[in-house]
Amino acid sequence: MGIEFNTQDMLDAYLFENTQLLESLQEIVLDQKDEEYFDEDSINEIFRTMHTIKGSSAIMMYDDITEVAHKLEDVFYFLRESHPKNVPHVELVEHVLKVSDFITNELDKIQNGEEADGDSSEIIKDLDKFLKKIKGENGDGEAGQEKKPKEKDSSPMQFYIPPSVTGSANSHFYRIYLAYYPEIELANVHAYKTVYALKPIAEELIYEPDDIISNEGSAQKILQDGFKILLKTQKGQEELQKIIKPGYDIKKVEIFECSEAEYKKGFDGIGSEILIDLDSSVEEIEEKAQKKQEEKPKEVKPGDFVVQSKEPGKAKKLAKDKKAKGEKTAFISVDIHKMDMLMDLIGELVISESVVLQNPDLKVPGLKLDNFNKAATQMSKISTDLQNVIMSMRMVPLTNTFQKMNRIVFDVSRKLGKEIDFEMVGDSTEVDKNIIEHISDPLMHLVRNSVDHGIESKEERIAAGKPERGRVTLSAKTESGKVWISVTDNGAGLDREKIMAKAKKQGLLDPARSEASYTDKEVYQFITLPGFSTNEKVTEYSGRGVGMDVVVSNIQEIGGTLEIESVAGVGSTMSLKIPLTLAIVDGIVMEVGNSSFVIETGVVKEFVSVTDNMMIHEPGGAESVMLRGECYPVRRVGEWYGIKDCKTNVEDGMMVILEVEDRRVCLFVDRLVGKQEIVVKPIPSYVKKVKGLSGCTQLGDGSIALILDPGGITE
């Protein structure tokens, strides 16, 4: 159960930080799921991850997250320190993933403004049993009894420092110095994590800055000067080093044991002299700190230049505390909606630039525009650089999405009893953030289908002379302004006869056509129809006929297509072809009749003028043109889209040669307008999808031009 804090930044930092940690955790686990054990680096990394999540969740008072993270931390602490043999690796992987799923679900609730009310008792119980197993202990008896769920405290919750531990003559005195990495956000929160970790062993506790919660400015001071702690405890230095140690946030730790007299002098006689009453709340502690700040100004060393604060009531600041020039800039997180707004504004800027440069008033004969052209060239350069920056900010790698598919392969294969190797190719391919959001569900269905339907059982693969372990490959690439994402398996492939029989039963076949006239591509498209499934029984993963329907509908929303290839007994490949959306690209503007079209410059190889004697007219009506001994199919854009008043004589127009995936085709258009930067917009949903079109854009004169899809044209 958590509480709401005055500072939203603390909660945002908590969510962002732990989400990143969980993504890294899952990647580590899935990378080594097929190994016999976790390597030492992975064990240490998982331990540190759980330790960090436990500490930050304890500060934020999310008790269930804290407890489950602490329990998994105990497991990996034992693995790290004791190096036990015969640890069931797959079972350990499943436990880690269960903990990761639980914490992720709780973080999602918090992100959505809901209460983190998940019950971790069952997971903790299972981890206790697992820990006893690897320790070789008997799970019976009192120690093995089920832990009763903890009663929730209905009283208001707050930060606290625990009651003081009874002192003794065996007490030790320490001066502790922590240095944090400069890119760490909210260093004051990280500092309080250390205070929270020390509280169970502290007899007395002093720290500086002493207003780490109430004063957000303390974060910058901690980054500049470090975080100082005076600690009285019965624990030895080795125990402290286990509690406080360098990590992803702490760069350096210095622990010095000192005498009681030195301890009482404070931080070299300069820092805080407030002894923290361990029975006090944080609010009381910080009230004392504020009074101290008002009563006793900070001692100034000789040579320090004092800068008076401009804000009343604020303490003086030393000039040396200012941020040094050249210091590394920290990363910040930005709301994706703000990025979308910025992208839209840049798009409008590009359109406005085209309107200015193509203004008819500038085409007056004899008008001298030398200075204007220089300014226009400079503006065009700046707008191009601005586009590149914003596009790079929006681009994210497919790594996290691919790792999620790795998890799906692991879960489904375990439940189905199949052994499968999962391979990722091109996972570093970067795509627009909006594309990521639209492809997650389609990819999940494709990958799950490959594991469930595609890969045969172990016995079937052996009988077919195949390796016992199946293989699923997830690959990505960019080509011709498109994102290609493919799921390939070496399974049984699609059964054409079975699909045709099901389609016939459901009345999907054309009575005027014979079954033999259907191409494999047409037959395979039947599996994408709503309610179509060749499974006789409905299972957890298939049989309802909704999976492929979801794939197609989601991809069509962003103007993409699904291509299916399969060879019986060899395997299948499902490919998503996603066009550019919400992007700015260089394009060639062409006119056909009274209509304008745009084609991306990346697929244009050359422009040629042809004569009638170069044309080849086939009996079926298809046309080709012979160029330098090679024959190219011709697509007349005017006839393709039924445009009136377009040119029909090839000698009056222009041929545009396109090359897409080793396929070449000639587009016949009336004339070329020129090269122009275009803002790609999706075709409105109320317009029926037309083959060969991927979007639209606004030209400088205000007219709308359709963007041609090279892949659809060359098919």
Residue, then its C-alpha position, 0 to 999 in steps of 0.5 A: m500500500g502506498i501514499e501520495f507525496n507532495t512531490q510528483d517528481m519523486l513518484d515519476a523518478y521512482l516509476f521511471e527508474n524501476t521500469q528501466l531496471l525491470e526491463s534490464l532484468q528481464e533481458i538478462v534472465l531471458d538471455q540466459k534462460d537456456e543456459e545451465y545456470f546464471d553467470e556470476d555477473s548476472i547473479n550480481e546484477i539481479f541482486r543489485t536490481m532487487h536491492t534497488i527496487k526494495g530500497s526505493s519501494a520502501i521509501m515510497m511505502y509500497d510494502d508488497i513490492t518491497e517484500v517480494a523484492h527483498k525475498l528474491e534478493d535473499v535468494f540471489y544473496f545466497l546464490r552469490e555467497s554460497h555458490p550452491k550446486n544443482v540449482p534448478h535453473v528453469e525453476l529459478v528463471e520462472h521465479v524471477l519472471k513471476v516477481s518481475d511480472f508482479i512488480t511490473n503490474e503494480l507499477d502499471k497500477i501506480q502509473n494509472g493512478e490506482e492503488a498498488d493492492g497486489d498480494s505478494s504472499e503466494i510469490i513469497k511463499d514459493l520463494d521461501k520453498f525454493l530457498k529452502k530447497i537450494k539450501g537443502e533444508n526441510g520445508d516442514g515445521e514452523a519455518g515452512q508454515e505458510k506466511k499469513p498475509k500482513e494486515k493493512d494498517s489503516s492509519p495515515m502513513q509517513f516517512y519515519i526513522p525507527p526507534s533507537v537501538t540500545g547503546s552499549a560499550n561496543s558501539h562504533f563511530y563512523r564518518i561516511y561519504l557518498a558520491y553520486y553519478p552526475e546524471i542521477e536524477l533526484a539525488n536527494v531521494h537516493a540519499y534517503k534510500t541510504v538513510y532508510a537502509l541504515k535505520p535498523i542498525a543505527e543508535e545515532l544518525i546525523y546526515e548532511p544535507d539534513d533537508i533532503i526531503s523538504n528541500e528539492g535543491s538539496a539534490q544539486k548540493i548532493l551531486q556537487d558536495g556528496f552526501k555525508i553521514l555520521l553513524k553510531t552503531q554496534k555493527g562493524q565496518e564489513e557489515l556497513q560495506k554490505i549495506i552501503k556500496p557503489g552501484y548504478d547511482i552511487k559512484k564512490v563510498e568512503i567509510f571511516e571509523c573514528s573516535e567518539a571525540e571526533y564523532k562529536k565534532g561533526f563533519d570536520g566541524i563544518g557540517s550539521e550538528i543536529l543529532i537525529d532523534l531516531d524516535s522523531s518523524v522526518e517532519e520533526i527532523e526537518e523542522k530542527a534542520q530549518k531552525k538550525q539554518e535560520e539560527k546558525p549561518k554556514e561557516v565560510k572558509p577563508g577564500d570563499f566568495v559569498v553570494q547573497s541569495k536573492e530569495p528572502g529566507k534562503a541560505k547564503k550560497l558559496a560561489k564554489d557550489k555553482k555547477a562547473k562548466g563542462e559538467k555532463t548533462a543529465f538525461i530527462s524524460v519527456d511526455i510522448h504527447k509533447m513530442d507529438m505536438l512538437m512533431d506536428l509543429i515541425g510538419e506545419l513549419v515545413i509546409s509553411e516553408s513550401v508555401v513561402l518558397q512556391n509563392p506565385d508572387l515570387k515568379v514575376p519576370g525580372l524580380k531580383l531575389d538573390n538575398f531572398n534565395k540566400a535566406a531561403t537556403q539558410m532557412s531550409k538548412i535549419s528546418t532540415d536539421l530541426q527535422n533530423v533532431i526531432m526524428s532522432m528523439r522519437m526513434v526508439p529501438l525494437t529491443n524491448t519489444f523483441q525481448k517481450m516476444n522472447r518472454i512469450v516464446f519461453d512461457v508458451s513453449r514451457k506450457l506446450g512442452k516444446e523445446i524452441d530456440f528463439e533468435m532475434v535479428g535486427d533488434s537494434t532497428e529504430v522505429d517511430k515511437n507510434i509504430i512501437e505502440h501499434i505492433s506489440d499486439p500483432l507481433m505477440h499473436l504472430v510469435r505465439n502462432s509460430v510456437d503453437h501452430g508452426i513448431e511441431s512436437k518433439e516426436e513429430r520433428i524426430a519422425a520428420g527427420k528434423p532437429e528436436r529443438g525448433r527455431v523461431t526467428l524474429s527479424a527487423k529491417t528498414e528498406s525503401g522507407k518501410v519497416w519490415i518485421s518478420v516472424t519465421d519458424n522451421g515448423a510444419g508450414l501451412d496446410r493448403e488443403k486443410i485451409m481450403a477445406k475450412a474455407k469451403k465449409q464456411g462458404l468463403l470460396d468463389p463459386a465461379r472459380s475452381e479450387a486449383s485456380y487459387t494461388d497459395k497467397e490467396v489461400y493463406q490470406f483466409i487465415t486472417l479472416p475473423g473467426f477463421s481457425t483450422n483448430e478443432k479444439v479451442t485452447e488457451y492460445s488458439g482456436r477462436g479465430v481472432g488472433m490473425d484478425v487482430v494482427v491485420s486490423n491493427i496493422q491496417e490502422i497504420g496503413g501496413t500489410l501482412e504478407i504470408e509465405s509458407v512451404a509445407g514441411v519447411g516452415s512459414t514466414m509472416s511479415l509486417k510491412i509498415p509504411l512511414t507515418l508521421a514522418i518528413v521525407d524527401g519526395i519527387v512530386m509528379e503530376v498526372g492529369n489534374s492530380s499530384f502524386v509523390i514518390e520517396t526519392g530513395v526508391v527512384k533510380e532514374f528518369v527516362s524519356v521513351t519512344d513508341n518503338m521501345m514499348i512492348h504490348e503483351p496480348g493480355g494488355a500488359e505493357s513493358v519497355m525495353l531499356r538498355g537490353e532490359c525489360y521493365p513492366v510499365r504502370r500507367v498511373g493515370e489508368w491505375y487510378g482512373i484519372k481523366d485528361c491524363k496523357t496516353n502517348v508515352e512520348d508526351g510524358m516521363m518514365v520514372i524507374l523504381e527499384v524495390e527489393d530487386r524488383r524494378v518497374c517504370l511509372f508513366v506520369d505526365r510530368l515531373v514537378g521537382k524534389q520537395e520535403i513532404v510531411v507524411k500523413p495517413i490517409p483518413s480512415y473513411v477512405k477505403k484502402v487503395k492499393g499502391l497508396s501509403g499516405c498523403t501530404q499537403l503541397g506548397d500551393g495548398s493542394i493535396a498529393l497522394i503518396l505512392d507506395p513503391g511496394g504495392i506498385t511493384e507487386 
